[in-house]
Amino acid sequence: MKNLFTLSRPALVGAALMAAAFGAHAQAKDVAVDAKGEIPYVIDARNVVARSGTGLCWRTGYWSPAAAGTATAGQLPVGCECDSDIVPKDKCTATEAPAAAPAAAPAAAPAAATTVTLSAKALFGFDRATLTPAGKAEIDREVLAKLPQVGTVSMVTVSGHTDRLGSQQYNQQLSERRAMAVKAYLVEKGVSADLIETIGYGKTQPVPGVRCDDSLGRAALISCLEPHRRVVVEIKGAAK
């Protein structure tokens, strides 16, 4: 049976051309222009450039190579899409916005520290390691009251020192007991025990410049050596 819908060769060629034109039109990118000044291309109500059936942009009477490279569509000249063979290539390269500078790291909190030297006479009785009520008041005033100055406390070092009277072993033990007594009171007042380190130096670190002659009577010698008998509290932290 003869096919009634067989097309002639010219008809086939025409159909192919129409299909190609349709395909080009379907694939053409919409170019929305910035509707300012003279637009060298025909635009619709959406400010989108009108195209022919083959995807070419319709030019107006105002069109010129200069106008094609001046009127813009977003960041680029409209001619970059419609007349890319005319508009210089360097004009059709989008410039990337400069990368934002990395955010500055937050400044570290400034370190803070304070050191308090307490006379053993103010804290203990002679040759004793038990805090007196006056000694506790001294710690309240000279140590605990200064904790806010260092903000967040990171470490407290309590070191005990004695004078040179007595043996090295005895003075070492005495200095350790005195340092531990001060730590216990600080913990009682709310300072974390984990933050407090105690050290006993015995008579190994006398105060420079304090000289007492052994020819002095015992009472006078004990009084002269008083600066050596001390507890030093060092507080470290991060200031607010």
PyRosetta script that sets phi, psi and omega in degrees:
from pyrosetta import init, pose_from_sequence

init()
pose = pose_from_sequence("MKNLFTLSRPALVGAALMAAAFGAHAQAKDVAVDAKGEIPYVIDARNVVARSGTGLCWRTGYWSPAAAGTATAGQLPVGCECDSDIVPKDKCTATEAPAAAPAAAPAAAPAAATTVTLSAKALFGFDRATLTPAGKAEIDREVLAKLPQVGTVSMVTVSGHTDRLGSQQYNQQLSERRAMAVKAYLVEKGVSADLIETIGYGKTQPVPGVRCDDSLGRAALISCLEPHRRVVVEIKGAAK")
pose.set_psi(1, 136.6)
pose.set_omega(1, -175.6)
pose.set_phi(2, -78.8)
pose.set_psi(2, 132.8)
pose.set_omega(2, 179.2)
pose.set_phi(3, -74.9)
pose.set_psi(3, 116.1)
pose.set_omega(3, -176.8)
pose.set_phi(4, -73.2)
pose.set_psi(4, -14.5)
pose.set_omega(4, -174.0)
pose.set_phi(5, -105.1)
pose.set_psi(5, 16.1)
pose.set_omega(5, 177.2)
pose.set_phi(6, -68.8)
pose.set_psi(6, 127.3)
pose.set_omega(6, -178.4)
pose.set_phi(7, -95.3)
pose.set_psi(7, 150.9)
pose.set_omega(7, 176.5)
pose.set_phi(8, -73.5)
pose.set_psi(8, 164.8)
pose.set_omega(8, 179.7)
pose.set_phi(9, -59.4)
pose.set_psi(9, -46.2)
pose.set_omega(9, 177.6)
pose.set_phi(10, -58.7)
pose.set_psi(10, -37.5)
pose.set_omega(10, 179.4)
pose.set_phi(11, -65.4)
pose.set_psi(11, -38.1)
pose.set_omega(11, 178.6)
pose.set_phi(12, -64.3)
pose.set_psi(12, -42.2)
pose.set_omega(12, 179.1)
pose.set_phi(13, -62.5)
pose.set_psi(13, -43.2)
pose.set_omega(13, 178.8)
pose.set_phi(14, -62.2)
pose.set_psi(14, -42.2)
pose.set_omega(14, 179.2)
pose.set_phi(15, -63.3)
pose.set_psi(15, -39.1)
pose.set_omega(15, 179.2)
pose.set_phi(16, -63.6)
pose.set_psi(16, -41.8)
pose.set_omega(16, 179.2)
pose.set_phi(17, -63.9)
pose.set_psi(17, -41.2)
pose.set_omega(17, 179.0)
pose.set_phi(18, -63.5)
pose.set_psi(18, -40.6)
pose.set_omega(18, 179.9)
pose.set_phi(19, -64.1)
pose.set_psi(19, -39.8)
pose.set_omega(19, 179.0)
pose.set_phi(20, -64.1)
pose.set_psi(20, -41.9)
pose.set_omega(20, 179.5)
pose.set_phi(21, -63.6)
pose.set_psi(21, -43.0)
pose.set_omega(21, 177.9)
pose.set_phi(22, -60.9)
pose.set_psi(22, -42.4)
pose.set_omega(22, -179.5)
pose.set_phi(23, -64.1)
pose.set_psi(23, -42.0)
pose.set_omega(23, 179.3)
pose.set_phi(24, -63.1)
pose.set_psi(24, -40.7)
pose.set_omega(24, 179.9)
pose.set_phi(25, -66.0)
pose.set_psi(25, -37.7)
pose.set_omega(25, -178.2)
pose.set_phi(26, -69.6)
pose.set_psi(26, -32.4)
pose.set_omega(26, -176.7)
pose.set_phi(27, -88.2)
pose.set_psi(27, -12.6)
pose.set_omega(27, -177.2)
pose.set_phi(28, -63.4)
pose.set_psi(28, 138.6)
pose.set_omega(28, -178.1)
pose.set_phi(29, -81.5)
pose.set_psi(29, 135.4)
pose.set_omega(29, 174.0)
pose.set_phi(30, -67.7)
pose.set_psi(30, 132.3)
pose.set_omega(30, 179.6)
pose.set_phi(31, -116.5)
pose.set_psi(31, 106.3)
pose.set_omega(31, 179.1)
pose.set_phi(32, -92.4)
pose.set_psi(32, 121.9)
pose.set_omega(32, -176.0)
pose.set_phi(33, -95.7)
pose.set_psi(33, 158.6)
pose.set_omega(33, 172.2)
pose.set_phi(34, -83.0)
pose.set_psi(34, 108.7)
pose.set_omega(34, -171.3)
pose.set_phi(35, -74.0)
pose.set_psi(35, 70.2)
pose.set_omega(35, 177.9)
pose.set_phi(36, -131.3)
pose.set_psi(36, 133.6)
pose.set_omega(36, 179.4)
pose.set_phi(37, 71.3)
pose.set_psi(37, -159.7)
pose.set_omega(37, -178.6)
pose.set_phi(38, -80.2)
pose.set_psi(38, 124.7)
pose.set_omega(38, 178.7)
pose.set_phi(39, -98.3)
pose.set_psi(39, 121.3)
pose.set_omega(39, -175.9)
pose.set_phi(40, -80.1)
pose.set_psi(40, 5.0)
pose.set_omega(40, 179.8)
pose.set_phi(41, -130.0)
pose.set_psi(41, 153.0)
pose.set_omega(41, 176.3)
pose.set_phi(42, -71.0)
pose.set_psi(42, 131.1)
pose.set_omega(42, 179.9)
pose.set_phi(43, -124.2)
pose.set_psi(43, 154.9)
pose.set_omega(43, 178.4)
pose.set_phi(44, -95.6)
pose.set_psi(44, -169.3)
pose.set_omega(44, -176.2)
pose.set_phi(45, -64.9)
pose.set_psi(45, -18.2)
pose.set_omega(45, 179.2)
pose.set_phi(46, -91.7)
pose.set_psi(46, 2.8)
pose.set_omega(46, -173.1)
pose.set_phi(47, 67.7)
pose.set_psi(47, 23.5)
pose.set_omega(47, 176.7)
pose.set_phi(48, -95.1)
pose.set_psi(48, 134.8)
pose.set_omega(48, -178.5)
pose.set_phi(49, -65.2)
pose.set_psi(49, 131.4)
pose.set_omega(49, 177.7)
pose.set_phi(50, -76.7)
pose.set_psi(50, 144.3)
pose.set_omega(50, -178.6)
pose.set_phi(51, -123.1)
pose.set_psi(51, 156.4)
pose.set_omega(51, 175.7)
pose.set_phi(52, -79.6)
pose.set_psi(52, 177.0)
pose.set_omega(52, 179.4)
pose.set_phi(53, -62.7)
pose.set_psi(53, -21.8)
pose.set_omega(53, 178.3)
pose.set_phi(54, -96.8)
pose.set_psi(54, 7.6)
pose.set_omega(54, 176.1)
pose.set_phi(55, 90.5)
pose.set_psi(55, 4.3)
pose.set_omega(55, 178.5)
pose.set_phi(56, -78.6)
pose.set_psi(56, 144.2)
pose.set_omega(56, 179.1)
pose.set_phi(57, -76.4)
pose.set_psi(57, 134.6)
pose.set_omega(57, 177.6)
pose.set_phi(58, -76.9)
pose.set_psi(58, 124.7)
pose.set_omega(58, 179.9)
pose.set_phi(59, -90.2)
pose.set_psi(59, 152.2)
pose.set_omega(59, 174.8)
pose.set_phi(60, -100.9)
pose.set_psi(60, 178.2)
pose.set_omega(60, 177.9)
pose.set_phi(61, -68.4)
pose.set_psi(61, -12.5)
pose.set_omega(61, 179.4)
pose.set_phi(62, -88.0)
pose.set_psi(62, -2.6)
pose.set_omega(62, -173.4)
pose.set_phi(63, -66.7)
pose.set_psi(63, 140.6)
pose.set_omega(63, 171.0)
pose.set_phi(64, -157.7)
pose.set_psi(64, 159.9)
pose.set_omega(64, 177.4)
pose.set_phi(65, -55.1)
pose.set_psi(65, -38.2)
pose.set_omega(65, 179.6)
pose.set_phi(66, -66.0)
pose.set_psi(66, -42.8)
pose.set_omega(66, 179.6)
pose.set_phi(67, -65.0)
pose.set_psi(67, -37.3)
pose.set_omega(67, 179.0)
pose.set_phi(68, -63.3)
pose.set_psi(68, -29.3)
pose.set_omega(68, -179.5)
pose.set_phi(69, -94.1)
pose.set_psi(69, -1.8)
pose.set_omega(69, -178.1)
pose.set_phi(70, -105.9)
pose.set_psi(70, -48.5)
pose.set_omega(70, 177.8)
pose.set_phi(71, -61.0)
pose.set_psi(71, 137.8)
pose.set_omega(71, -172.9)
pose.set_phi(72, -111.0)
pose.set_psi(72, 153.6)
pose.set_omega(72, 172.7)
pose.set_phi(73, -130.3)
pose.set_psi(73, 92.1)
pose.set_omega(73, -173.7)
pose.set_phi(74, 77.1)
pose.set_psi(74, -126.2)
pose.set_omega(74, -178.5)
pose.set_phi(75, -87.1)
pose.set_psi(75, -15.0)
pose.set_omega(75, -172.4)
pose.set_phi(76, -115.8)
pose.set_psi(76, 158.7)
pose.set_omega(76, 173.1)
pose.set_phi(77, -62.3)
pose.set_psi(77, 144.1)
pose.set_omega(77, -179.1)
pose.set_phi(78, -61.8)
pose.set_psi(78, -28.2)
pose.set_omega(78, 179.7)
pose.set_phi(79, -66.0)
pose.set_psi(79, -16.6)
pose.set_omega(79, 178.1)
pose.set_phi(80, -63.3)
pose.set_psi(80, -28.7)
pose.set_omega(80, 177.1)
pose.set_phi(81, -94.7)
pose.set_psi(81, -36.0)
pose.set_omega(81, -173.0)
pose.set_phi(82, -92.5)
pose.set_psi(82, -31.9)
pose.set_omega(82, -178.0)
pose.set_phi(83, -139.8)
pose.set_psi(83, 59.9)
pose.set_omega(83, -175.2)
pose.set_phi(84, -65.0)
pose.set_psi(84, -19.0)
pose.set_omega(84, 179.0)
pose.set_phi(85, -81.8)
pose.set_psi(85, -7.8)
pose.set_omega(85, -177.6)
pose.set_phi(86, -108.4)
pose.set_psi(86, -43.7)
pose.set_omega(86, -177.3)
pose.set_phi(87, -73.1)
pose.set_psi(87, 131.2)
pose.set_omega(87, -180.0)
pose.set_phi(88, -53.7)
pose.set_psi(88, 141.0)
pose.set_omega(88, -175.8)
pose.set_phi(89, -61.1)
pose.set_psi(89, -35.2)
pose.set_omega(89, -176.9)
pose.set_phi(90, -66.2)
pose.set_psi(90, -23.3)
pose.set_omega(90, 176.9)
pose.set_phi(91, -76.4)
pose.set_psi(91, -16.8)
pose.set_omega(91, -174.7)
pose.set_phi(92, -102.4)
pose.set_psi(92, 18.7)
pose.set_omega(92, 176.5)
pose.set_phi(93, -109.2)
pose.set_psi(93, 116.9)
pose.set_omega(93, -178.6)
pose.set_phi(94, -67.5)
pose.set_psi(94, 132.7)
pose.set_omega(94, 176.4)
pose.set_phi(95, -88.9)
pose.set_psi(95, 125.4)
pose.set_omega(95, -179.1)
pose.set_phi(96, -75.9)
pose.set_psi(96, 142.1)
pose.set_omega(96, 176.6)
pose.set_phi(97, -63.6)
pose.set_psi(97, 139.8)
pose.set_omega(97, 179.9)
pose.set_phi(98, -58.5)
pose.set_psi(98, 139.5)
pose.set_omega(98, -178.9)
pose.set_phi(99, -61.9)
pose.set_psi(99, 138.9)
pose.set_omega(99, 179.8)
pose.set_phi(100, -66.2)
pose.set_psi(100, 138.7)
pose.set_omega(100, 178.7)
pose.set_phi(101, -64.4)
pose.set_psi(101, 138.9)
pose.set_omega(101, 179.8)
pose.set_phi(102, -58.5)
pose.set_psi(102, 141.2)
pose.set_omega(102, -179.1)
pose.set_phi(103, -61.7)
pose.set_psi(103, 135.9)
pose.set_omega(103, -179.7)
pose.set_phi(104, -66.8)
pose.set_psi(104, 137.7)
pose.set_omega(104, 178.0)
pose.set_phi(105, -65.1)
pose.set_psi(105, 141.8)
pose.set_omega(105, 179.3)
pose.set_phi(106, -59.7)
pose.set_psi(106, 136.9)
pose.set_omega(106, -178.2)
pose.set_phi(107, -64.4)
pose.set_psi(107, 135.6)
pose.set_omega(107, 178.0)
pose.set_phi(108, -66.9)
pose.set_psi(108, 142.2)
pose.set_omega(108, 179.3)
pose.set_phi(109, -62.8)
pose.set_psi(109, 133.9)
pose.set_omega(109, -178.2)
pose.set_phi(110, -63.1)
pose.set_psi(110, 139.6)
pose.set_omega(110, 179.4)
pose.set_phi(111, -70.4)
pose.set_psi(111, 146.5)
pose.set_omega(111, 179.0)
pose.set_phi(112, -134.6)
pose.set_psi(112, 147.7)
pose.set_omega(112, 179.5)
pose.set_phi(113, -154.6)
pose.set_psi(113, 153.8)
pose.set_omega(113, 174.8)
pose.set_phi(114, -148.5)
pose.set_psi(114, 145.7)
pose.set_omega(114, -179.8)
pose.set_phi(115, -125.5)
pose.set_psi(115, 130.9)
pose.set_omega(115, -179.0)
pose.set_phi(116, -124.0)
pose.set_psi(116, 128.5)
pose.set_omega(116, 176.5)
pose.set_phi(117, -106.4)
pose.set_psi(117, 120.8)
pose.set_omega(117, -177.6)
pose.set_phi(118, -109.8)
pose.set_psi(118, 131.7)
pose.set_omega(118, 177.6)
pose.set_phi(119, -70.7)
pose.set_psi(119, 133.9)
pose.set_omega(119, 177.8)
pose.set_phi(120, -61.7)
pose.set_psi(120, -28.2)
pose.set_omega(120, 178.6)
pose.set_phi(121, -64.2)
pose.set_psi(121, -33.9)
pose.set_omega(121, -179.9)
pose.set_phi(122, -76.8)
pose.set_psi(122, -19.4)
pose.set_omega(122, -175.0)
pose.set_phi(123, -102.7)
pose.set_psi(123, -38.9)
pose.set_omega(123, -171.5)
pose.set_phi(124, -131.3)
pose.set_psi(124, 165.1)
pose.set_omega(124, 167.8)
pose.set_phi(125, -76.4)
pose.set_psi(125, 163.7)
pose.set_omega(125, -179.1)
pose.set_phi(126, -61.6)
pose.set_psi(126, 132.7)
pose.set_omega(126, 178.4)
pose.set_phi(127, 63.1)
pose.set_psi(127, 28.2)
pose.set_omega(127, 180.0)
pose.set_phi(128, -124.6)
pose.set_psi(128, 163.1)
pose.set_omega(128, 179.6)
pose.set_phi(129, -130.4)
pose.set_psi(129, 21.1)
pose.set_omega(129, 177.4)
pose.set_phi(130, -105.8)
pose.set_psi(130, 126.4)
pose.set_omega(130, -178.3)
pose.set_phi(131, -65.4)
pose.set_psi(131, 134.8)
pose.set_omega(131, 174.3)
pose.set_phi(132, -86.4)
pose.set_psi(132, 162.3)
pose.set_omega(132, 174.9)
pose.set_phi(133, -55.2)
pose.set_psi(133, -39.6)
pose.set_omega(133, 177.7)
pose.set_phi(134, -65.5)
pose.set_psi(134, -34.3)
pose.set_omega(134, 178.5)
pose.set_phi(135, -66.9)
pose.set_psi(135, -39.3)
pose.set_omega(135, 177.7)
pose.set_phi(136, -65.1)
pose.set_psi(136, -40.5)
pose.set_omega(136, 178.0)
pose.set_phi(137, -63.6)
pose.set_psi(137, -35.6)
pose.set_omega(137, 178.6)
pose.set_phi(138, -64.6)
pose.set_psi(138, -41.5)
pose.set_omega(138, 178.8)
pose.set_phi(139, -67.3)
pose.set_psi(139, -39.7)
pose.set_omega(139, 177.0)
pose.set_phi(140, -57.4)
pose.set_psi(140, -45.6)
pose.set_omega(140, -173.2)
pose.set_phi(141, -77.0)
pose.set_psi(141, -42.0)
pose.set_omega(141, -171.7)
pose.set_phi(142, -95.8)
pose.set_psi(142, -19.1)
pose.set_omega(142, -177.8)
pose.set_phi(143, -117.0)
pose.set_psi(143, -61.7)
pose.set_omega(143, -174.9)
pose.set_phi(144, -61.9)
pose.set_psi(144, -36.2)
pose.set_omega(144, -179.7)
pose.set_phi(145, -68.5)
pose.set_psi(145, -18.8)
pose.set_omega(145, -178.3)
pose.set_phi(146, -96.5)
pose.set_psi(146, -5.4)
pose.set_omega(146, 180.0)
pose.set_phi(147, -58.7)
pose.set_psi(147, -40.1)
pose.set_omega(147, 179.5)
pose.set_phi(148, -60.7)
pose.set_psi(148, -21.0)
pose.set_omega(148, -178.9)
pose.set_phi(149, -67.4)
pose.set_psi(149, -23.9)
pose.set_omega(149, -179.5)
pose.set_phi(150, -102.7)
pose.set_psi(150, 10.0)
pose.set_omega(150, 176.1)
pose.set_phi(151, 63.9)
pose.set_psi(151, -114.4)
pose.set_omega(151, 179.6)
pose.set_phi(152, -87.6)
pose.set_psi(152, 113.9)
pose.set_omega(152, -177.6)
pose.set_phi(153, -74.2)
pose.set_psi(153, 129.6)
pose.set_omega(153, 178.7)
pose.set_phi(154, -108.0)
pose.set_psi(154, -25.7)
pose.set_omega(154, 179.5)
pose.set_phi(155, -162.2)
pose.set_psi(155, 143.6)
pose.set_omega(155, 173.2)
pose.set_phi(156, -129.1)
pose.set_psi(156, 122.4)
pose.set_omega(156, 177.9)
pose.set_phi(157, -110.1)
pose.set_psi(157, 124.6)
pose.set_omega(157, 179.5)
pose.set_phi(158, -114.4)
pose.set_psi(158, 116.6)
pose.set_omega(158, -179.2)
pose.set_phi(159, -118.3)
pose.set_psi(159, 134.2)
pose.set_omega(159, 179.2)
pose.set_phi(160, -102.2)
pose.set_psi(160, 144.8)
pose.set_omega(160, -179.0)
pose.set_phi(161, -138.0)
pose.set_psi(161, 146.0)
pose.set_omega(161, 177.3)
pose.set_phi(162, -122.5)
pose.set_psi(162, 175.2)
pose.set_omega(162, 172.6)
pose.set_phi(163, -86.1)
pose.set_psi(163, -172.3)
pose.set_omega(163, -174.5)
pose.set_phi(164, -89.6)
pose.set_psi(164, -0.9)
pose.set_omega(164, 179.6)
pose.set_phi(165, -74.4)
pose.set_psi(165, 134.0)
pose.set_omega(165, -179.5)
pose.set_phi(166, 94.9)
pose.set_psi(166, 173.9)
pose.set_omega(166, -176.6)
pose.set_phi(167, -76.8)
pose.set_psi(167, 162.4)
pose.set_omega(167, 177.8)
pose.set_phi(168, -61.5)
pose.set_psi(168, -44.4)
pose.set_omega(168, -177.8)
pose.set_phi(169, -63.9)
pose.set_psi(169, -43.9)
pose.set_omega(169, -179.3)
pose.set_phi(170, -63.7)
pose.set_psi(170, -45.9)
pose.set_omega(170, -178.5)
pose.set_phi(171, -67.1)
pose.set_psi(171, -33.8)
pose.set_omega(171, 176.8)
pose.set_phi(172, -61.9)
pose.set_psi(172, -47.2)
pose.set_omega(172, -179.8)
pose.set_phi(173, -64.5)
pose.set_psi(173, -40.6)
pose.set_omega(173, -179.9)
pose.set_phi(174, -64.0)
pose.set_psi(174, -43.3)
pose.set_omega(174, 179.8)
pose.set_phi(175, -64.2)
pose.set_psi(175, -36.8)
pose.set_omega(175, 178.3)
pose.set_phi(176, -67.6)
pose.set_psi(176, -42.2)
pose.set_omega(176, -179.4)
pose.set_phi(177, -65.0)
pose.set_psi(177, -38.3)
pose.set_omega(177, 179.6)
pose.set_phi(178, -67.3)
pose.set_psi(178, -40.9)
pose.set_omega(178, 177.3)
pose.set_phi(179, -63.4)
pose.set_psi(179, -40.0)
pose.set_omega(179, 179.4)
pose.set_phi(180, -67.8)
pose.set_psi(180, -34.1)
pose.set_omega(180, 178.8)
pose.set_phi(181, -65.0)
pose.set_psi(181, -41.4)
pose.set_omega(181, 178.3)
pose.set_phi(182, -66.9)
pose.set_psi(182, -41.1)
pose.set_omega(182, 177.7)
pose.set_phi(183, -59.7)
pose.set_psi(183, -46.7)
pose.set_omega(183, -178.2)
pose.set_phi(184, -58.2)
pose.set_psi(184, -38.5)
pose.set_omega(184, 180.0)
pose.set_phi(185, -70.2)
pose.set_psi(185, -39.7)
pose.set_omega(185, 177.9)
pose.set_phi(186, -62.4)
pose.set_psi(186, -40.0)
pose.set_omega(186, 178.0)
pose.set_phi(187, -65.5)
pose.set_psi(187, -41.0)
pose.set_omega(187, 177.2)
pose.set_phi(188, -58.6)
pose.set_psi(188, -31.7)
pose.set_omega(188, -178.4)
pose.set_phi(189, -89.3)
pose.set_psi(189, 3.6)
pose.set_omega(189, 172.6)
pose.set_phi(190, 110.8)
pose.set_psi(190, -2.4)
pose.set_omega(190, 177.3)
pose.set_phi(191, -78.8)
pose.set_psi(191, 133.2)
pose.set_omega(191, -178.0)
pose.set_phi(192, -63.0)
pose.set_psi(192, 131.5)
pose.set_omega(192, 179.5)
pose.set_phi(193, -62.3)
pose.set_psi(193, -28.7)
pose.set_omega(193, -179.3)
pose.set_phi(194, -66.8)
pose.set_psi(194, -20.3)
pose.set_omega(194, -178.0)
pose.set_phi(195, -90.4)
pose.set_psi(195, -8.2)
pose.set_omega(195, -172.0)
pose.set_phi(196, -106.2)
pose.set_psi(196, 127.4)
pose.set_omega(196, 175.6)
pose.set_phi(197, -115.7)
pose.set_psi(197, 135.2)
pose.set_omega(197, 179.2)
pose.set_phi(198, -113.9)
pose.set_psi(198, 143.7)
pose.set_omega(198, 179.6)
pose.set_phi(199, -138.7)
pose.set_psi(199, 137.0)
pose.set_omega(199, 173.5)
pose.set_phi(200, -110.2)
pose.set_psi(200, 123.6)
pose.set_omega(200, 180.0)
pose.set_phi(201, -103.6)
pose.set_psi(201, -3.4)
pose.set_omega(201, -179.8)
pose.set_phi(202, 58.7)
pose.set_psi(202, -133.1)
pose.set_omega(202, -179.8)
pose.set_phi(203, -104.8)
pose.set_psi(203, 20.2)
pose.set_omega(203, -173.8)
pose.set_phi(204, -81.1)
pose.set_psi(204, -14.6)
pose.set_omega(204, -177.9)
pose.set_phi(205, -127.7)
pose.set_psi(205, 69.7)
pose.set_omega(205, 177.8)
pose.set_phi(206, -66.5)
pose.set_psi(206, 155.2)
pose.set_omega(206, 178.8)
pose.set_phi(207, -70.2)
pose.set_psi(207, 125.4)
pose.set_omega(207, -179.2)
pose.set_phi(208, -60.1)
pose.set_psi(208, 142.4)
pose.set_omega(208, 175.0)
pose.set_phi(209, 88.2)
pose.set_psi(209, -8.7)
pose.set_omega(209, 179.6)
pose.set_phi(210, -96.3)
pose.set_psi(210, 112.0)
pose.set_omega(210, -177.9)
pose.set_phi(211, -122.5)
pose.set_psi(211, 129.4)
pose.set_omega(211, -178.5)
pose.set_phi(212, -129.4)
pose.set_psi(212, 123.7)
pose.set_omega(212, -177.4)
pose.set_phi(213, -77.8)
pose.set_psi(213, 135.5)
pose.set_omega(213, -179.5)
pose.set_phi(214, -65.6)
pose.set_psi(214, -13.8)
pose.set_omega(214, -179.1)
pose.set_phi(215, -75.6)
pose.set_psi(215, -10.9)
pose.set_omega(215, 177.0)
pose.set_phi(216, -65.7)
pose.set_psi(216, 152.5)
pose.set_omega(216, 173.5)
pose.set_phi(217, -62.5)
pose.set_psi(217, 162.2)
pose.set_omega(217, -174.5)
pose.set_phi(218, -58.9)
pose.set_psi(218, -47.2)
pose.set_omega(218, -178.5)
pose.set_phi(219, -61.7)
pose.set_psi(219, -42.0)
pose.set_omega(219, -179.9)
pose.set_phi(220, -67.9)
pose.set_psi(220, -36.6)
pose.set_omega(220, 179.9)
pose.set_phi(221, -67.3)
pose.set_psi(221, -42.7)
pose.set_omega(221, 178.6)
pose.set_phi(222, -61.3)
pose.set_psi(222, -41.6)
pose.set_omega(222, 179.1)
pose.set_phi(223, -66.0)
pose.set_psi(223, -39.6)
pose.set_omega(223, -179.5)
pose.set_phi(224, -66.4)
pose.set_psi(224, -36.0)
pose.set_omega(224, -176.9)
pose.set_phi(225, -82.5)
pose.set_psi(225, 0.4)
pose.set_omega(225, -175.1)
pose.set_phi(226, -53.4)
pose.set_psi(226, -41.6)
pose.set_omega(226, -178.7)
pose.set_phi(227, -57.2)
pose.set_psi(227, -27.1)
pose.set_omega(227, -179.5)
pose.set_phi(228, -73.0)
pose.set_psi(228, -28.5)
pose.set_omega(228, -178.3)
pose.set_phi(229, -84.7)
pose.set_psi(229, 104.9)
pose.set_omega(229, -171.6)
pose.set_phi(230, -157.3)
pose.set_psi(230, 163.6)
pose.set_omega(230, 171.1)
pose.set_phi(231, -125.3)
pose.set_psi(231, 126.8)
pose.set_omega(231, -179.1)
pose.set_phi(232, -107.8)
pose.set_psi(232, 126.5)
pose.set_omega(232, 179.1)
pose.set_phi(233, -113.0)
pose.set_psi(233, 118.7)
pose.set_omega(233, 177.2)
pose.set_phi(234, -108.8)
pose.set_psi(234, 125.1)
pose.set_omega(234, -177.6)
pose.set_phi(235, -115.5)
pose.set_psi(235, 127.2)
pose.set_omega(235, 178.0)
pose.set_phi(236, -122.2)
pose.set_psi(236, 145.3)
pose.set_omega(236, 179.1)
pose.set_phi(237, -171.5)
pose.set_psi(237, -166.7)
pose.set_omega(237, 177.3)
pose.set_phi(238, -114.1)
pose.set_psi(238, 123.2)
pose.set_omega(238, -177.4)
pose.set_phi(239, -64.7)
pose.set_psi(239, 152.5)
pose.set_omega(239, 179.7)
pose.set_phi(240, -72.1)
pose.dump_pdb("model.pdb")
